[in-house]
C-alpha cells in the first residue's frame, strides 16, 4: 500500500501497524499565516492525478493542495521505461 498523511502542527496522532512496513517522515517547521489553517490529509499516491511531464521518463504526482496554507509540497515520482 502506498498511503501518505499530512499532519498539521499540534495534531495529536499515533501509528499502529500489524505487519511489516516502511515509514518515511518529512518534518518541517510550520509558520502560521494569519487565519489560514491546514487540514489533516490522508490518501493513496495512486489516487492522485498524474501531472504532465512532457518528454520525461517518469510520472509525477503532488500530494498536498496547491494553496497558500500549504507553503510547500511533496511530490512522488516513478521512473517509467
N, C-alpha and C positions, 0 to 999 in steps of 0.2 A: 504494500500500500504506500502511496506517496502523498501523505497528508501533511498539512502545514498549519501553523497557528500564528497569529499576531496577537500579542498580549499587551494592552495599553499600560501606561505607568500605573503602579499601585494596584494592579489587578491580582487578586488572590487566586492562586491556582495550585494544582498538584497534578502529577502524572503517574499513571499506572500502566503496566504492560504485563500481559500474561505469557508472552513468548519473547523470542529474541528480537531486537530492534536496533536501529542506528538512529541516534539523535544528534542533530546539528543545531547549535544555538548561536544566534547572532544577537548581540546586545548593543544597544546604542543609547546614549544619554538623550532623553527627550526634553525638548524645550517647548514649554507651553506657549501657545499663540492666542492669547486673549480668550475668547469664548469658543474657539474651535476645540472639538473633542474627537478623539479617536475611539473607535469601537473595537471590541474583541472580534477577531475574524478567524474562522477555521475553514478549511476546504481541502480539495484534492487538486494537485497541479494539473492532472488530466482534464479537469473541468474548466480550466482557464483557457480562454481563446488564444490561439497562436497569433503572434504578431508577424507582420510582414518583414522578411529579411531577404530582399531580392539579391540573388547571386551568392548567398551564403550557404554553407553546408551544415546548417544547424537550425533547430526550431527554438523559438524564444517565447516565453510566457511571463507576464507580470503577475505578481501575487497580491499586491496591495492596490487600493484605489489610487487613481491619479487625481489627487485633490490636496489642497493646502494643509489640512491637518496631518496628512501623511507626507512629511517633508523629505522622504526618501522612498526607495522601492527595492524590492527583492525580485530578481529575475532568475529563472531557471532556464537552462538551455540543454539541448540534447543534440549530439552530432548525428547527422543523417548521411548514410552512404548508400 
